[in-house]
Amino acid sequence: MLDVAPAPDLALLLAPGDEAEFVALCAWTTRLGRSEPSWLYVVLHRGSGLWTHAYRVVPDRRPGHLAVYLERAEPGDRRAALRHWLQARVAEADDRR
């Protein structure tokens, strides 16, 4: 996992009542095999029933911009399960290096 970077502003992802939980700052291996510095978050959305999303936030090619990827979504409060899923993905990538 990477050490230090300023945290991204998640305001556009969150509605009132939503909860975001930081999971890791890491070098994420994409499906194309590239490594991207990424902030990983689990978010509990409460808008239309409970949904839990695993997000990956990366610096965009345009300076000062971020790209947000929805890596996984599950109904209900699945924060612990998705946090463990993200941590396992990071550990797998670390083991391959």
MDTraj code that builds the backbone (N, CA, C; nanometers):
import mdtraj as md
import numpy as np

residues = "MET LEU ASP VAL ALA PRO ALA PRO ASP LEU ALA LEU LEU LEU ALA PRO GLY ASP GLU ALA GLU PHE VAL ALA LEU CYS ALA TRP THR THR ARG LEU GLY ARG SER GLU PRO SER TRP LEU TYR VAL VAL LEU HIS ARG GLY SER GLY LEU TRP THR HIS ALA TYR ARG VAL VAL PRO ASP ARG ARG PRO GLY HIS LEU ALA VAL TYR LEU GLU ARG ALA GLU PRO GLY ASP ARG ARG ALA ALA LEU ARG HIS TRP LEU GLN ALA ARG VAL ALA GLU ALA ASP ASP ARG ARG".split()
xyz = np.array([
    [0.0831, -0.1173, 0.0000],
    [0.0000, 0.0000, 0.0000],
    [0.0879, 0.1241, 0.0000],
    [0.0348, 0.2303, -0.0565],
    [0.1083, 0.3559, -0.0634],
    [0.0969, 0.4299, 0.0686],
    [0.1883, 0.5229, 0.0921],
    [0.1948, 0.5887, 0.2219],
    [0.1087, 0.7142, 0.2358],
    [0.1365, 0.8190, 0.1573],
    [0.0739, 0.9477, 0.1838],
    [0.0270, 1.0126, 0.0541],
    [-0.0916, 1.0686, 0.0563],
    [-0.1461, 1.1479, -0.0531],
    [-0.2673, 1.2207, 0.0022],
    [-0.3001, 1.3379, -0.0539],
    [-0.4191, 1.4067, -0.0047],
    [-0.5449, 1.3278, -0.0402],
    [-0.6378, 1.3200, 0.0520],
    [-0.7617, 1.2452, 0.0297],
    [-0.8510, 1.3188, -0.0703],
    [-0.9186, 1.2449, -0.1570],
    [-1.0088, 1.3083, -0.2528],
    [-1.1369, 1.3567, -0.1850],
    [-1.2014, 1.4541, -0.2464],
    [-1.3293, 1.5056, -0.1989],
    [-1.4391, 1.4154, -0.2563],
    [-1.5142, 1.3502, -0.1710],
    [-1.6180, 1.2566, -0.2147],
    [-1.7568, 1.3201, -0.2199],
    [-1.7645, 1.4512, -0.2142],
    [-1.8935, 1.5203, -0.2057],
    [-1.9891, 1.4810, -0.3183],
    [-1.9400, 1.4592, -0.4380],
    [-2.0282, 1.4247, -0.5497],
    [-2.0824, 1.2823, -0.5408],
    [-2.0208, 1.1980, -0.4595],
    [-2.0671, 1.0600, -0.4431],
    [-2.1685, 1.0438, -0.3314],
    [-2.1708, 1.1387, -0.2384],
    [-2.2470, 1.1207, -0.1153],
    [-2.3713, 1.2082, -0.1101],
    [-2.4813, 1.1474, -0.0727],
    [-2.6051, 1.2197, -0.0451],
    [-2.6175, 1.2331, 0.1062],
    [-2.7064, 1.3185, 0.1533],
    [-2.7252, 1.3280, 0.2987],
    [-2.7583, 1.1905, 0.3575],
    [-2.6897, 1.1560, 0.4640],
    [-2.7128, 1.0286, 0.5303],
    [-2.6222, 0.9159, 0.4838],
    [-2.5531, 0.9331, 0.3702],
    [-2.4599, 0.8315, 0.3228],
    [-2.3354, 0.8304, 0.4113],
    [-2.2690, 0.7157, 0.4182],
    [-2.1481, 0.7028, 0.4992],
    [-2.0351, 0.6469, 0.4135],
    [-1.9218, 0.7177, 0.4114],
    [-1.8038, 0.6729, 0.3374],
    [-1.6978, 0.6276, 0.4353],
    [-1.6332, 0.5180, 0.4027],
    [-1.5267, 0.4630, 0.4862],
    [-1.4033, 0.4395, 0.4001],
    [-1.2935, 0.5041, 0.4363],
    [-1.1663, 0.4843, 0.3664],
    [-1.1157, 0.3436, 0.3950],
    [-1.0685, 0.2751, 0.2895],
    [-1.0166, 0.1388, 0.3053],
    [-0.8658, 0.1355, 0.2861],
    [-0.8158, 0.1952, 0.1775],
    [-0.6713, 0.1876, 0.1512],
    [-0.6315, 0.2870, 0.0437],
    [-0.5050, 0.3215, 0.0462],
    [-0.4383, 0.3916, -0.0634],
    [-0.3382, 0.2908, -0.1174],
    [-0.3524, 0.2553, -0.2446],
    [-0.2733, 0.1434, -0.2960],
    [-0.2406, 0.1614, -0.4440],
    [-0.1598, 0.0708, -0.4946],
    [-0.1350, 0.0576, -0.6386],
    [-0.2285, -0.0527, -0.6872],
    [-0.3384, -0.0154, -0.7508],
    [-0.4423, -0.1083, -0.7956],
    [-0.4093, -0.1583, -0.9354],
    [-0.4161, -0.2876, -0.9558],
    [-0.3935, -0.3444, -1.0882],
    [-0.5263, -0.3508, -1.1621],
    [-0.5349, -0.2829, -1.2767],
    [-0.6590, -0.2792, -1.3548],
    [-0.6747, -0.4090, -1.4335],
    [-0.7894, -0.4250, -1.4960],
    [-0.8138, -0.5451, -1.5763],
    [-0.7226, -0.5504, -1.6982],
    [-0.6632, -0.4373, -1.7346],
    [-0.5680, -0.4335, -1.8461],
    [-0.4249, -0.4580, -1.8003],
    [-0.4068, -0.4807, -1.6692],
    [-0.2750, -0.5111, -1.6158],
    [-0.1912, -0.3909, -1.5764],
    [-0.2482, -0.2702, -1.5890],
    [-0.1750, -0.1501, -1.5469],
    [-0.1929, -0.1269, -1.3973],
    [-0.0942, -0.0659, -1.3370],
    [-0.1010, -0.0311, -1.1959],
    [-0.1348, 0.1174, -1.1836],
    [-0.2390, 0.1498, -1.1054],
    [-0.2804, 0.2884, -1.0858],
    [-0.2837, 0.3208, -0.9366],
    [-0.2259, 0.4339, -0.8967],
    [-0.2422, 0.4747, -0.7574],
    [-0.3905, 0.5025, -0.7327],
    [-0.4472, 0.4412, -0.6300],
    [-0.5920, 0.4481, -0.6085],
    [-0.6266, 0.4607, -0.4611],
    [-0.7284, 0.5410, -0.4335],
    [-0.7902, 0.5465, -0.3023],
    [-0.9099, 0.4527, -0.3086],
    [-0.9250, 0.3675, -0.2097],
    [-1.0369, 0.2733, -0.2065],
    [-1.1315, 0.3112, -0.0940],
    [-1.2605, 0.3122, -0.1251],
    [-1.3637, 0.3488, -0.0285],
    [-1.4797, 0.2510, -0.0356],
    [-1.5445, 0.2310, 0.0776],
    [-1.6721, 0.1616, 0.0852],
    [-1.7739, 0.2664, 0.1272],
    [-1.8858, 0.2731, 0.0534],
    [-1.9877, 0.3738, 0.0822],
    [-2.1221, 0.3059, 0.1026],
    [-2.1881, 0.3397, 0.2126],
    [-2.3245, 0.2947, 0.2377],
    [-2.4177, 0.4057, 0.1914],
    [-2.4950, 0.3772, 0.0877],
    [-2.5936, 0.4729, 0.0344],
    [-2.7302, 0.4402, 0.0945],
    [-2.8026, 0.5424, 0.1331],
    [-2.9322, 0.5231, 0.1987],
    [-3.0488, 0.5772, 0.1163],
    [-3.0251, 0.6303, -0.0028],
    [-3.1279, 0.6995, -0.0811],
    [-3.2479, 0.6154, -0.1201],
    [-3.2284, 0.5059, -0.1875],
    [-3.3377, 0.4186, -0.2337],
    [-3.3205, 0.2819, -0.1703],
    [-3.3310, 0.2773, -0.0409],
    [-3.2991, 0.1558, 0.0322],
    [-3.1490, 0.1516, 0.0540],
    [-3.1016, 0.0554, 0.1291],
    [-2.9581, 0.0462, 0.1575],
    [-2.8849, -0.0252, 0.0446],
    [-2.7783, 0.0378, -0.0022],
    [-2.6867, -0.0216, -0.1006],
    [-2.5456, 0.0115, -0.0571],
    [-2.4574, -0.0850, -0.0716],
    [-2.3165, -0.0635, -0.0388],
    [-2.2359, -0.0724, -0.1666],
    [-2.1504, 0.0264, -0.1887],
    [-2.0667, 0.0330, -0.3081],
    [-1.9194, 0.0356, -0.2697],
    [-1.8379, -0.0326, -0.3492],
    [-1.6919, -0.0264, -0.3364],
    [-1.6420, 0.0615, -0.4500],
    [-1.5823, 0.1746, -0.4156],
    [-1.5331, 0.2707, -0.5138],
    [-1.3810, 0.2752, -0.5152],
    [-1.3280, 0.3050, -0.6330],
    [-1.1851, 0.3296, -0.6510],
    [-1.1725, 0.4671, -0.7132],
    [-1.0944, 0.5541, -0.6505],
    [-1.0760, 0.6919, -0.6970],
    [-0.9307, 0.7078, -0.7414],
    [-0.9119, 0.7565, -0.8653],
    [-0.7764, 0.7699, -0.9207],
    [-0.7573, 0.9088, -0.9810],
    [-0.6339, 0.9580, -0.9810],
    [-0.6069, 1.0843, -1.0504],
    [-0.6352, 1.0677, -1.1991],
    [-0.7026, 1.1638, -1.2563],
    [-0.7348, 1.1627, -1.3992],
    [-0.6166, 1.2166, -1.4781],
    [-0.6192, 1.1978, -1.6085],
    [-0.5122, 1.2529, -1.6939],
    [-0.5102, 1.4055, -1.6908],
    [-0.6258, 1.4646, -1.6654],
    [-0.6345, 1.6109, -1.6575],
    [-0.5938, 1.6543, -1.5176],
    [-0.4953, 1.7400, -1.5058],
    [-0.4496, 1.7834, -1.3729],
    [-0.5654, 1.8377, -1.2882],
    [-0.5696, 1.7941, -1.1623],
    [-0.6720, 1.8417, -1.0712],
    [-0.8039, 1.7674, -1.0789],
    [-0.8162, 1.6705, -1.1683],
    [-0.9399, 1.5945, -1.1834],
    [-0.9208, 1.4519, -1.1327],
    [-1.0316, 1.3922, -1.0919],
    [-1.0301, 1.2540, -1.0443],
    [-1.1284, 1.1714, -1.1262],
    [-1.0990, 1.0434, -1.1390],
    [-1.1926, 0.9481, -1.1990],
    [-1.2389, 0.8544, -1.0883],
    [-1.3679, 0.8210, -1.0907],
    [-1.4252, 0.7334, -0.9888],
    [-1.4789, 0.6087, -1.0575],
    [-1.4380, 0.4932, -1.0069],
    [-1.4817, 0.3654, -1.0618],
    [-1.5617, 0.2908, -0.9567],
    [-1.6800, 0.2442, -0.9943],
    [-1.7584, 0.1571, -0.9077],
    [-1.7084, 0.0156, -0.9324],
    [-1.6407, -0.0413, -0.8352],
    [-1.5811, -0.1737, -0.8499],
    [-1.6782, -0.2857, -0.8151],
    [-1.7715, -0.2578, -0.7237],
    [-1.8670, -0.3605, -0.6831],
    [-1.9826, -0.2942, -0.6091],
    [-2.1027, -0.3510, -0.6212],
    [-2.2209, -0.3010, -0.5505],
    [-2.2999, -0.4200, -0.4970],
    [-2.3528, -0.4044, -0.3757],
    [-2.4337, -0.5092, -0.3143],
    [-2.5483, -0.4455, -0.2377],
    [-2.6656, -0.5086, -0.2388],
    [-2.7785, -0.4549, -0.1624],
    [-2.7554, -0.4723, -0.0124],
    [-2.8091, -0.3791, 0.0646],
    [-2.7991, -0.3865, 0.2101],
    [-2.6706, -0.3249, 0.2620],
    [-2.6514, -0.3367, 0.3921],
    [-2.5303, -0.2855, 0.4563],
    [-2.4246, -0.3955, 0.4526],
    [-2.3397, -0.3908, 0.3520],
    [-2.2359, -0.4922, 0.3302],
    [-2.0973, -0.4300, 0.3401],
    [-2.0838, -0.3277, 0.4251],
    [-1.9562, -0.2567, 0.4365],
    [-1.8414, -0.3482, 0.4740],
    [-1.8605, -0.4332, 0.5731],
    [-1.7518, -0.5218, 0.6154],
    [-1.7118, -0.6166, 0.5028],
    [-1.8094, -0.6746, 0.4349],
    [-1.7794, -0.7694, 0.3269],
    [-1.7061, -0.7010, 0.2115],
    [-1.7501, -0.5823, 0.1726],
    [-1.6836, -0.5134, 0.0619],
    [-1.5480, -0.4578, 0.1024],
    [-1.5328, -0.4184, 0.2273],
    [-1.4014, -0.3753, 0.2766],
    [-1.3025, -0.4920, 0.2670],
    [-1.3445, -0.6103, 0.3112],
    [-1.2581, -0.7290, 0.3036],
    [-1.2294, -0.7668, 0.1584],
    [-1.3282, -0.7527, 0.0707],
    [-1.3091, -0.7826, -0.0709],
    [-1.2026, -0.6899, -0.1317],
    [-1.2127, -0.5591, -0.1018],
    [-1.1125, -0.4640, -0.1519],
    [-0.9743, -0.4963, -0.0961],
    [-0.9657, -0.5245, 0.0333],
    [-0.8366, -0.5563, 0.0943],
    [-0.7767, -0.6828, 0.0334],
    [-0.8591, -0.7802, 0.0020],
    [-0.8100, -0.9031, -0.0613],
    [-0.7572, -0.8747, -0.2011],
    [-0.8258, -0.7880, -0.2770],
    [-0.7785, -0.7511, -0.4113],
    [-0.6427, -0.6829, -0.4032],
    [-0.6244, -0.5963, -0.3057],
    [-0.4958, -0.5264, -0.2874],
    [-0.3873, -0.6276, -0.2520],
    [-0.4179, -0.7194, -0.1603],
    [-0.3197, -0.8201, -0.1188],
    [-0.2801, -0.9103, -0.2357],
    [-0.3764, -0.9482, -0.3209],
    [-0.3457, -1.0296, -0.4385],
    [-0.2501, -0.9572, -0.5313],
    [-0.2750, -0.8282, -0.5536],
    [-0.1881, -0.7494, -0.6433],
    [-0.0481, -0.7380, -0.5831],
    [-0.0401, -0.7185, -0.4508],
    [0.0906, -0.7084, -0.3852],
    [0.1685, -0.8386, -0.3972],
    [0.0980, -0.9513, -0.3887],
    [0.1640, -1.0816, -0.3989],
    [0.2168, -1.1095, -0.5399],
    [0.1541, -1.0515, -0.6414],
    [0.1963, -1.0746, -0.7802],
    [0.3200, -0.9927, -0.8162],
    [0.3501, -0.8899, -0.7390],
    [0.4638, -0.8031, -0.7721],
    [0.5922, -0.8602, -0.7210],
])
top = md.Topology()
chain = top.add_chain()
for i, resn in enumerate(residues, 1):
    res = top.add_residue(resn, chain, resSeq=i)
    for name in ("N", "CA", "C"):
        top.add_atom(name, md.element.get_by_symbol(name[0]), res)
traj = md.Trajectory(xyz[None], top)
